[in-house]
């Protein structure tokens, strides 16, 4: 699978996992959050590796995707570190950042896809 399809797929997986986690109880969400954080780290790495090779016009979109992925990862780590009930408000932020990561990554890829 080429980079473009991989990045879009990873972004969509993040959004799906975060949405599923939000619908679960906090304890049930923990494995989904851990999986989503791993996917975010993979996407973050992919975007950073590809960023130097894209046109200047796409750099802003890539940076936005990288920034959102970083925030998503940190939020996910907070959710994992907190107790079951205390993590609930963070799950909402987690889902919101998943959408932002997905939107930014898809926009970045679409602006650079040949």
C-alpha positions as CSV (number, residue, x, y, z in Angstrom):
1,X,0.0,0.0,0.0
2,X,1.4,3.4,-0.9
3,X,1.9,6.2,1.6
4,X,-1.2,8.1,0.6
5,X,-3.6,5.2,1.1
6,X,-1.8,4.1,4.3
7,X,-2.1,7.6,5.9
8,X,-5.8,8.0,5.0
9,X,-6.4,4.5,6.4
10,X,-4.5,5.1,9.6
11,X,-6.4,8.4,10.1
12,X,-9.8,6.7,9.6
13,X,-8.8,3.9,12.0
14,X,-8.0,6.5,14.7
15,X,-11.4,8.1,14.3
16,X,-13.2,4.8,14.4
17,X,-11.3,3.6,17.5
18,X,-11.8,6.8,19.4
19,X,-15.6,6.8,18.5
20,X,-15.8,3.2,19.8
21,X,-13.9,4.1,23.0
22,X,-16.3,7.0,23.7
23,X,-19.3,4.7,23.5
24,X,-17.8,2.2,26.0
25,X,-17.5,2.5,29.7
26,X,-14.1,3.9,30.7
27,X,-12.8,0.5,31.7
28,X,-13.9,-1.1,28.4
29,X,-12.4,1.8,26.5
30,X,-8.8,1.3,27.8
31,X,-7.8,-1.3,25.2
32,X,-9.3,0.8,22.4
33,X,-7.5,3.9,23.6
34,X,-4.2,2.0,23.8
35,X,-4.7,0.7,20.3
36,X,-5.7,4.2,19.0
37,X,-2.6,5.7,20.6
38,X,-0.4,3.1,18.8
39,X,-2.1,3.9,15.5
40,X,-1.6,7.7,16.1
41,X,2.1,7.1,16.8
42,X,2.4,5.2,13.5
43,X,0.6,7.9,11.6
44,X,2.7,10.6,13.3
45,X,5.8,8.8,12.3
46,X,4.6,8.3,8.7
47,X,3.7,12.0,8.4
48,X,7.0,13.1,9.8
49,X,8.9,10.9,7.4
50,X,6.9,12.1,4.4
51,X,6.7,15.8,5.3
52,X,10.2,16.8,3.9
53,X,9.2,15.5,0.5
54,X,6.0,17.4,0.0
55,X,5.5,20.7,-1.8
56,X,5.6,23.9,0.3
57,X,1.9,24.4,-0.1
58,X,1.2,21.1,1.6
59,X,3.6,21.7,4.5
60,X,1.0,23.6,6.6
61,X,-1.5,20.7,6.2
62,X,1.2,18.2,7.2
63,X,2.2,20.3,10.2
64,X,-1.5,20.5,11.3
65,X,-1.9,16.7,11.1
66,X,1.4,16.2,13.0
67,X,0.3,18.6,15.7
68,X,-3.1,17.1,16.1
69,X,-1.6,13.6,16.2
70,X,0.7,14.7,19.0
71,X,-2.1,16.1,21.0
72,X,-4.2,13.0,20.4
73,X,-1.3,10.8,21.6
74,X,-0.9,12.9,24.8
75,X,-4.6,12.9,25.5
76,X,-4.7,9.1,25.0
77,X,-1.8,8.7,27.4
78,X,-3.8,10.8,30.0
79,X,-6.8,8.6,29.5
80,X,-4.7,5.5,30.0
81,X,-3.1,6.9,33.2
82,X,-6.3,8.0,34.8
83,X,-8.8,5.9,36.7
84,X,-11.9,4.6,35.0
85,X,-14.3,7.4,36.1
86,X,-11.8,10.2,35.9
87,X,-10.9,9.4,32.3
88,X,-14.4,10.0,31.0
89,X,-14.0,13.7,30.2
90,X,-10.7,13.0,28.5
91,X,-12.4,10.4,26.3
92,X,-14.5,13.2,24.8
93,X,-11.4,15.2,24.0
94,X,-9.8,12.1,22.7
95,X,-12.6,11.5,20.2
96,X,-12.5,15.2,19.2
97,X,-8.8,15.1,18.5
98,X,-9.2,11.8,16.5
99,X,-11.6,13.7,14.2
100,X,-9.1,16.6,13.9
101,X,-6.2,14.2,13.2
102,X,-8.2,12.3,10.5
103,X,-9.4,15.5,8.9
104,X,-6.0,17.1,8.8
105,X,-4.3,14.0,7.6
106,X,-6.8,13.4,4.8
107,X,-6.5,17.1,3.8
108,X,-2.7,16.9,3.8
109,X,-2.6,13.7,1.7
110,X,-5.2,15.0,-0.8
111,X,-3.2,18.2,-1.3
112,X,0.0,16.2,-2.1
113,X,-1.4,13.1,-3.9
114,X,-0.2,13.0,-7.5
